[in-house]
Amino acid sequence: MATAYWQDGKAESAGGSFWSAGHRPTLIAAFLYFDLAFMVWVLLGPLGPEIAKTLHLTAAQKGLMVATPTLAGAFLRLVNGLLVDRIGPKRSGAISQLIVIAGLLTAYLTGVNSFGGTLALGVILGFAGASFAIALPLASRWYPPEHQGKAMGIAGMGNSGTVLASLFAPMLAKLFGWNAVLGLACIPLAIVFVVYLALAKDAPNAPAAKRFVDYLQPLKTADAWWLMLFYSVTFGGFVGLAASLPIYFTDQFGLTTVMAGYCTAACVFAGSLVRPLGGALADRIGGVKTLNAVYLVAAAALAGVSGAPTLASALGLFVVAMLALGTGNGAVFQLVPQRFRAEIGVMTGLVGMAGGIGGFYLASSLGFARQLTGSFAPGFLIFAGLALVAVAALTAIKARWRATWEAAANGVRI
């Protein structure tokens, strides 16, 4: 018997087209929320060179400054995953947006005058990064398994907000000062908050709330840890680069902050654009095959970046790496609901947490590598090695996954 899903409160067949199988206003709301949240999550990256000049930060401090929102967002994603299953994704998203707006407005009014202040702001911005654990289940609960990759890919394409930060934050900082950018960011955030409240709707087929201890049950399975590892490389690489590239381009090639923002935006746009394509590709050929290709391409590109002699060669390799990593982000989240549909809220939080930890590692390690060795190369090479570790892990487990996952029996490629 075909499973019934919902469109505007009415049951729909799971076998329908993608656009008729779910709730389009909620999908749009999830994308907008995610987009603006990601814009401010990485805001310290594009502003980093100017902040570092004002506060006289070392290379390691710059790395930690841009990495702190990523780490905070990682752990807050787990909190938000639990909250989604308790009070629903719409209310969880509203609370998170209010915290971010209030935090940015406070930072703008009081000023950020020390390295410790940048870290405190980074923790607040972590709530924006934790939007991942809300936006994806908000959208995905409306869609059947065969459309999960596309639904989560479209909602997840909100990571394109990092492009907005890279394009506009340096220009606005040049015109008004970097502290003013914190206040200006509250304007689009407030607009999207109103739109979100108007459009978003919780799916009626959400799983029932469980006991608190039950939320961590997925961690007793090896599959959860494997999926967390895979996302720590794909999303960790994407967000770590998005946060670090403005500093890399200014330090490595002497670009102005605005030009570094343009270069970063080109790289981030590539990775953001292909996320839904990654989900669709995984729906067609399987998430495992997609990820294998992704990791090999990303490893080669990052290894090449470590020795790139010119801006043009580095920029080209970063675009290739971001295309691969963005595709991988969509592919991982084609696999997650096939294995953990009933626990999608907490698994989104767990997997998202792992992705944030990967991003924190990459961003901070690049700063420490620069300070200790005078080069960013060791940080890139180690992360390329992690991508190859992921390939080896996929090779070891793919046969078991295909033999045991229920998705395979239902004709969904994994």
PyMOL commands that set and color helices and strands:
alter all, ss='L'
color gray80, all
select helices_A, chain A and resi 18-20+24-41+44-55+59-87+89-110+115-129+132-140+145-176+178-184+186-199+212-220+222-253+257-273+275-285+287-305+311-373+377-404+406-409
alter helices_A, ss='H'
color red, helices_A
select strands_A, chain A and resi 4-7+10-13
alter strands_A, ss='S'
color yellow, strands_A
deselect
rebuild
show_as cartoon
